[in-house]
Amino acid sequence: MTKKILFVLTCLFFALMGLMLTALTGCKDSVSNPENNDRNQIQYSVLEKEVAGSASRFGFQIFNKICESARDSNVFISPLSISMALGMTLNGAAGDTYAAMKQTLELNGLTEEEINQTYQSLITTLTQADSEVDFNIANSIWYRNTMTFEPDFIQRNIDYFSAAINPMDFNDPQTVTVINNWVNTSTNGKIEEIIDQIGPDVVMYLINALYFKGTWKEEFNPDATVDDIFYMTNGNNVPCKMMVQKNDYLYFANDLFQAVNLPYGDEQFYMTVFLPKGENVVETVIEEMNAANWEQWLTSFAETELTLRMPRIKLEYEKELKEVLTQLGMGVAFTERADFTRMFQPGYLSISKVKHKTFLEVNEEGTEAAAVTAVEIVLESVGGQLIMNLNKPFVFVIHEKDSGAILFMGKISSPAN
């Protein structure tokens, strides 16, 4: 896939994060029409800005890591979705596991209470930021109904993440359908499923779902869309539908790239598009993408008359994040050394997968995007042996080995008379 397409996809990552990032940088006025500065102005607390900034720093890091191994391929992720699913999981982590996850999520310096309260506040604020944009956030926890998890862990995710709690029979194949139906509904039908089967060692899923639909403040005229050619990195050419619009845009260029801000609705959300300039390539621009540069770039946009030619896009993307999250420092959470005792007191739990799926469509009307992140929790083995936790009624037999004689048989319904 061509490098130019990759940049168009990159910008959607910023679209989903745009409101949080502008709140962090305090630069919203520089990317907004001055006449709108008194309209829908959102006041974020210091903590909201700090967690938003943490999400942006985490987002740049994970995006860069994924792109390192996805040269010439589409990449489209939602750092907010990944951060929120792992934020729920963080409430069950302890010790080194908690520290590693907190560091990877760029949340060092904040207390657990501050983290939870700010996620809670951002869920409300972001989903109400722009009445002209449809942006929804949904969280849920699904767990094996034969197990009892720590009440404090469950309650924190109810209180702060508005998580729907669902004890389920994980041995029933229908449970997969129920979970996927929730995903389908929460993404307005754009992502139909996140799991295909439930393994015998899986005990929990923590799932975040996002849905975004924004109409351009200035829509493209479908009559102006033309058949065009897209030039791919491998030298092949492919036909595309190229949308065309001449307008006054917020524009910025340097020696590395050209960039344009495209507002949605009441200009609370933006798509920021980066196009490599001259002989520069997309990898070079990605290498420069970090929170500090992003903050500086946002202050540099100015209103400029511009003819924008932009292809229609429609894609689905899927990525298993275990490897990249391990590279970013939270590998312990995926091993038998993981400590999730605040989730399940006996311990022996670890994360087996962090599965991420997204959907994107860009057309003349605007942008529709969805994301789902599922954190899969499993019951770990200890010393190569499976855990057998006799915390419910069980049967036993006392017998003689050589003769096979059974001396006693019993059922324990309660360990005390």
C-alpha positions as MATLAB code, in Angstrom:
seq = 'MTKKILFVLTCLFFALMGLMLTALTGCKDSVSNPENNDRNQIQYSVLEKEVAGSASRFGFQIFNKICESARDSNVFISPLSISMALGMTLNGAAGDTYAAMKQTLELNGLTEEEINQTYQSLITTLTQADSEVDFNIANSIWYRNTMTFEPDFIQRNIDYFSAAINPMDFNDPQTVTVINNWVNTSTNGKIEEIIDQIGPDVVMYLINALYFKGTWKEEFNPDATVDDIFYMTNGNNVPCKMMVQKNDYLYFANDLFQAVNLPYGDEQFYMTVFLPKGENVVETVIEEMNAANWEQWLTSFAETELTLRMPRIKLEYEKELKEVLTQLGMGVAFTERADFTRMFQPGYLSISKVKHKTFLEVNEEGTEAAAVTAVEIVLESVGGQLIMNLNKPFVFVIHEKDSGAILFMGKISSPAN';
ca = [
       0.000    0.000    0.000;
       1.349    3.412   -0.875;
       2.945    5.670    1.616;
       0.528    8.463    0.810;
      -2.410    6.284    1.801;
      -0.660    5.450    5.017;
      -0.582    9.127    5.864;
      -4.240    9.605    5.168;
      -4.832    6.739    7.586;
      -2.426    8.224   10.094;
      -4.525   11.340   10.284;
      -7.559    9.402   11.467;
      -5.600    8.306   14.478;
      -5.343   11.992   15.324;
      -9.005   12.556   14.548;
     -10.071   10.250   17.361;
      -7.532   11.865   19.689;
      -7.870   15.420   18.420;
     -10.001   16.827   21.191;
      -7.826   15.404   23.939;
      -4.615   16.581   22.315;
      -5.821   20.115   21.750;
      -6.945   20.248   25.348;
      -3.495   19.128   26.447;
      -1.588   21.627   24.373;
      -3.874   24.568   25.016;
      -3.586   25.290   21.300;
      -7.155   24.900   20.255;
      -7.448   28.575   19.383;
      -4.621   28.186   16.872;
      -6.442   25.478   14.959;
      -9.929   26.942   15.201;
     -11.716   29.676   13.384;
     -11.489   32.684   15.731;
     -15.180   33.388   15.344;
     -15.916   30.039   17.008;
     -13.706   30.526   20.052;
     -16.629   31.397   22.317;
     -18.776   28.537   21.097;
     -18.676   25.126   22.686;
     -15.471   26.042   24.522;
     -14.632   23.138   26.815;
     -12.886   23.667   30.112;
     -10.708   20.685   31.027;
      -9.275   20.143   34.471;
      -5.537   19.814   35.026;
      -5.968   16.085   35.617;
      -8.038   15.648   32.451;
      -5.297   17.343   30.467;
      -2.655   15.177   32.131;
      -4.425   11.893   31.330;
      -5.197   13.167   27.828;
      -1.520   13.919   27.434;
      -0.629   10.472   28.723;
      -2.937    8.920   26.140;
      -1.334   10.967   23.383;
       2.227   10.033   24.391;
       1.210    6.379   24.601;
      -0.553    6.708   21.251;
       2.473    8.079   19.433;
       4.678    5.331   20.855;
       2.393    2.430   19.949;
       1.673    3.898   16.510;
       5.389    4.233   15.761;
       6.070    0.675   16.950;
       3.334   -0.785   14.771;
       4.485    1.171   11.726;
       8.042   -0.151   12.132;
       6.801   -3.619   11.173;
       4.096   -2.527    8.745;
       6.029   -0.847    5.948;
       3.830   -0.117    2.929;
       0.748   -1.426    4.761;
      -2.336    0.299    6.116;
      -2.279    1.081    9.825;
      -5.311    2.443   11.653;
      -5.553    2.262   15.430;
      -7.393    3.952   18.282;
      -4.967    4.760   21.102;
      -7.927    5.922   23.178;
      -9.621    2.524   22.910;
      -6.425    0.637   23.726;
      -5.658    2.950   26.643;
      -9.154    2.627   28.089;
      -9.281   -1.192   27.878;
      -5.893   -1.414   29.571;
      -6.988    1.259   32.051;
      -9.812   -1.018   33.190;
      -7.350   -3.904   33.462;
      -4.986   -1.736   35.501;
      -7.543   -1.761   38.321;
      -6.799   -5.457   38.831;
      -3.013   -5.269   38.600;
      -0.584   -5.158   41.527;
       3.161   -4.970   42.220;
       5.519   -4.985   39.245;
       2.660   -5.679   36.853;
       0.840   -2.526   37.957;
       4.039   -0.484   37.686;
       4.859   -1.794   34.189;
       1.351   -1.178   32.856;
       1.212    2.294   34.393;
       4.559    3.205   32.863;
       3.613    1.863   29.434;
       0.376    3.861   29.530;
       2.443    6.956   30.408;
       0.490    7.420   33.660;
       3.413    7.754   36.065;
       2.953   10.618   38.518;
      -0.783   10.029   38.901;
      -2.489    8.120   41.684;
      -4.904    5.325   40.872;
      -7.786    7.463   42.073;
      -6.721   10.331   39.813;
      -6.408    7.984   36.839;
      -9.839    6.466   37.368;
     -11.590    9.760   38.047;
     -10.120   11.323   34.940;
     -11.036    8.439   32.663;
     -14.556    8.774   34.056;
     -14.632   12.496   33.355;
     -13.193   12.154   29.859;
     -15.800    9.557   28.903;
     -18.513   12.092   29.706;
     -16.771   15.147   28.270;
     -15.572   13.629   25.011;
     -18.919   12.079   24.135;
     -20.676   15.414   24.718;
     -18.042   17.639   23.131;
     -19.786   18.320   19.822;
     -23.497   17.933   19.206;
     -22.797   17.691   15.485;
     -20.510   14.659   15.932;
     -21.664   11.207   17.012;
     -19.000    9.846   19.363;
     -19.797    7.000   21.750;
     -17.689    5.064   24.256;
     -18.775    1.719   25.745;
     -16.986   -0.578   28.198;
     -17.805   -4.082   29.369;
     -16.389   -6.973   31.397;
     -17.309  -10.574   30.635;
     -16.120  -13.297   33.009;
     -16.444  -17.029   33.621;
     -19.395  -17.403   35.990;
     -17.786  -20.243   37.959;
     -15.176  -17.822   39.321;
     -15.464  -15.059   41.905;
     -13.482  -11.897   41.207;
     -12.578   -9.185   43.684;
     -15.610   -6.946   44.368;
     -13.460   -3.789   44.544;
     -12.057   -4.485   41.071;
     -15.544   -4.947   39.634;
     -16.946   -1.888   41.409;
     -14.141    0.427   40.286;
     -14.808   -0.445   36.666;
     -18.519    0.114   37.143;
     -18.017    3.450   38.886;
     -15.307    4.949   36.720;
     -15.656    3.259   33.315;
     -19.431    2.634   33.346;
     -18.553   -0.956   32.480;
     -21.380   -3.434   31.939;
     -20.595   -6.531   34.042;
     -21.553   -9.892   32.542;
     -20.912  -13.241   34.297;
     -21.254  -15.844   31.529;
     -21.007  -19.577   30.905;
     -17.763  -19.616   28.916;
     -18.354  -23.276   28.019;
     -21.500  -22.327   26.111;
     -20.669  -21.545   22.452;
     -23.529  -19.043   22.456;
     -21.486  -16.794   24.760;
     -19.221  -15.885   21.828;
     -22.297  -14.691   19.946;
     -23.525  -12.649   22.903;
     -20.171  -10.861   23.307;
     -19.868  -10.189   19.587;
     -23.428   -8.874   19.466;
     -22.457   -6.323   22.121;
     -19.458   -5.309   20.009;
     -21.602   -5.055   16.886;
     -24.176   -2.878   18.633;
     -21.591   -0.672   20.345;
     -19.871    0.095   17.022;
     -23.101    0.691   15.138;
     -22.551   -2.459   13.089;
     -19.104   -1.462   11.829;
     -17.188   -4.157   13.754;
     -19.183   -7.355   13.915;
     -16.963   -9.507   16.109;
     -13.865   -9.442   18.297;
     -13.578  -13.083   19.396;
     -14.120  -16.320   17.492;
     -13.876  -18.818   20.340;
     -13.261  -18.954   24.083;
     -10.389  -21.179   25.193;
     -10.687  -23.378   28.288;
      -8.174  -21.231   30.188;
      -9.881  -17.884   29.410;
     -11.586  -16.399   32.443;
     -12.297  -12.785   31.462;
     -12.567  -10.238   28.651;
     -12.297   -6.505   29.279;
     -13.611   -4.735   26.191;
     -13.737   -1.131   25.063;
     -15.687   -0.002   21.992;
     -15.628    3.398   20.280;
     -17.838    4.741   17.509;
     -17.194    8.023   15.701;
     -19.226    9.650   12.939;
     -18.406   13.196   11.975;
     -19.668   15.260    9.080;
     -17.182   17.657    7.530;
     -17.831   21.281    8.424;
     -17.446   21.868    4.692;
     -18.529   18.755    2.819;
     -16.995   17.735   -0.482;
     -19.299   18.062   -3.467;
     -19.857   14.533   -4.864;
     -20.185   16.046   -8.348;
     -16.584   17.223   -8.084;
     -15.247   13.747   -7.327;
     -13.272   12.397  -10.257;
     -11.703    9.149  -11.375;
      -8.000    9.333  -10.751;
      -4.847    7.235  -10.370;
      -3.133    6.433   -7.103;
       0.575    5.678   -7.351;
       1.657    2.817   -5.136;
       5.072    2.382   -3.540;
       5.744   -0.829   -5.441;
       5.419    1.017   -8.738;
       1.914   -0.173   -9.549;
      -0.916    2.244  -10.223;
      -4.476    1.775   -8.970;
      -7.660    3.662   -9.842;
      -9.337    5.676   -7.107;
     -12.168    8.126   -6.541;
     -10.547   11.474   -5.782;
     -12.581   14.036   -3.861;
     -11.771   17.655   -4.700;
     -12.480   20.854   -2.792;
     -11.114   24.400   -2.903;
     -11.530   26.196    0.394;
      -9.881   28.187    3.149;
      -8.190   25.564    5.301;
      -5.936   25.683    8.322;
      -2.664   24.713    6.664;
       0.963   24.190    7.693;
       4.049   23.127    5.758;
       7.711   22.661    6.570;
      10.620   20.985    4.811;
       9.248   17.563    5.720;
       5.529   17.668    4.955;
       2.374   19.562    4.094;
      -0.449   19.378    6.648;
      -4.072   20.436    6.722;
      -6.706   20.487    9.476;
     -10.179   19.396    8.396;
     -12.878   20.237   10.963;
     -15.980   18.212   11.716;
     -19.308   19.602   12.910;
     -18.809   22.498   15.308;
     -15.012   22.240   15.066;
     -14.448   20.262   18.255;
     -12.973   17.343   16.290;
     -10.480   17.537   13.439;
      -8.790   15.274   10.967;
      -5.180   16.333   10.521;
      -3.665   15.081    7.262;
       0.097   14.850    6.684;
       1.594   14.449    3.204;
       5.363   13.914    2.731;
       6.897   16.813    0.850;
       9.189   16.481   -2.141;
      11.454   13.437   -1.919;
      10.601   12.747    1.723;
       8.965    9.431    2.568;
       6.305    8.514    5.043;
       8.677    6.684    7.395;
      10.697    9.866    7.882;
       7.621   11.805    8.940;
       6.482    9.045   11.291;
       9.884    9.118   12.983;
       9.259   12.775   13.819;
       5.805   12.125   15.262;
       5.879   12.530   19.011;
       3.964   14.544   21.588;
       6.471   17.423   21.644;
       6.518   17.889   17.871;
       2.756   17.490   17.636;
       2.317   20.243   20.216;
       4.599   22.539   18.256;
       2.993   21.754   14.910;
      -0.477   22.589   16.212;
       0.583   26.172   16.906;
       1.761   26.656   13.320;
      -1.438   26.252   11.306;
      -2.784   29.323    9.540;
      -5.781   29.880    7.319;
      -4.780   29.400    3.689;
      -6.696   29.009    0.446;
      -6.052   25.484   -0.740;
      -7.306   22.990   -3.287;
      -7.446   19.633   -1.543;
      -7.550   16.359   -3.455;
      -8.283   13.424   -1.185;
      -9.194    9.826   -2.052;
     -12.196    8.062   -0.664;
     -11.116    5.420    1.839;
     -12.782    2.344    3.274;
     -10.889   -0.258    5.271;
     -10.888   -2.661    8.184;
      -7.795   -3.203   10.305;
      -6.878   -5.791   12.927;
      -3.828   -6.101   15.160;
      -2.824   -8.324   18.086;
      -0.925   -6.006   20.418;
       0.945   -8.401   22.721;
       4.279   -7.999   20.947;
       4.197   -4.217   20.657;
       3.009   -3.736   24.267;
       5.818   -6.015   25.410;
       8.282   -3.846   23.483;
       6.849   -0.792   25.232;
       7.514   -2.270   28.665;
       4.526   -4.218   29.963;
       5.706   -7.695   29.008;
       5.385   -8.962   32.597;
       1.590   -8.751   32.276;
       1.698  -11.491   29.617;
       3.743  -13.971   31.688;
       3.182  -16.297   34.631;
       4.896  -13.642   36.755;
       1.926  -11.323   36.202;
       0.228  -10.082   39.358;
      -3.495   -9.533   39.005;
      -4.327  -10.395   42.611;
      -6.458   -7.268   42.909;
      -8.652   -8.852   40.254;
      -8.573  -12.444   41.562;
      -7.031  -12.977   45.004;
      -5.491  -16.447   44.410;
      -3.572  -14.937   41.499;
      -2.233  -17.022   38.597;
      -3.881  -14.730   36.043;
      -2.182  -13.107   33.071;
      -3.092  -11.294   29.869;
      -2.964  -13.644   26.901;
      -4.079  -11.270   24.141;
      -4.894   -7.629   23.505;
      -6.887   -7.759   20.305;
      -7.585   -4.514   18.450;
      -9.912   -4.012   15.480;
     -10.871   -0.832   13.669;
     -13.081    0.353   10.813;
     -12.696    3.491    8.704;
     -14.645    5.144    5.919;
     -13.838    8.587    4.520;
     -16.099   10.078    1.879;
     -17.565   13.373    0.687;
     -19.887   13.636    3.692;
     -17.351   13.005    6.422;
     -15.751   10.208    8.397;
     -17.102    7.106   10.111;
     -14.778    5.138   12.339;
     -15.015    2.472   15.012;
     -12.620    0.616   17.275;
     -12.755   -2.307   19.684;
     -10.050   -3.449   22.084;
     -10.423   -6.737   23.971;
      -8.064   -7.699   26.787;
      -8.186  -11.479   27.258;
      -7.355  -12.776   30.746;
      -6.387  -16.414   31.305;
      -5.733  -18.652   34.305;
      -2.004  -19.380   34.206;
      -0.231  -22.669   34.862;
       2.166  -22.884   37.801;
       5.373  -24.888   37.407;
       3.905  -26.508   34.326;
       0.885  -27.783   36.282;
      -2.689  -26.589   35.919;
      -4.288  -24.911   38.904;
      -6.994  -26.953   40.677;
      -8.753  -24.692   43.142;
     -11.024  -26.720   45.469;
     -13.246  -23.794   46.375;
     -16.548  -25.513   45.582;
     -18.114  -28.970   46.267;
     -15.947  -31.870   45.169;
     -15.770  -35.674   45.263;
     -12.875  -37.838   46.501;
     -11.918  -41.524   46.645;
      -9.498  -43.301   49.026;
      -8.230  -46.550   47.547;
      -5.449  -49.103   47.624;
      -3.174  -48.984   44.609;
      -2.269  -52.634   43.967;
      -5.606  -54.269   44.743;
      -7.733  -51.443   43.458;
      -9.828  -51.683   46.581;
     -11.797  -48.553   47.331;
     -11.725  -47.744   50.980;
     -13.677  -44.548   51.077;
     -15.583  -42.275   48.714;
     -16.929  -38.891   49.579;
     -18.429  -35.642   48.463;
     -17.502  -32.447   50.242;
     -20.259  -29.884   50.089;
     -18.741  -27.840   52.900;
     -15.340  -28.172   54.594;
     -16.972  -27.796   58.046;
     -19.892  -29.609   59.698;
];
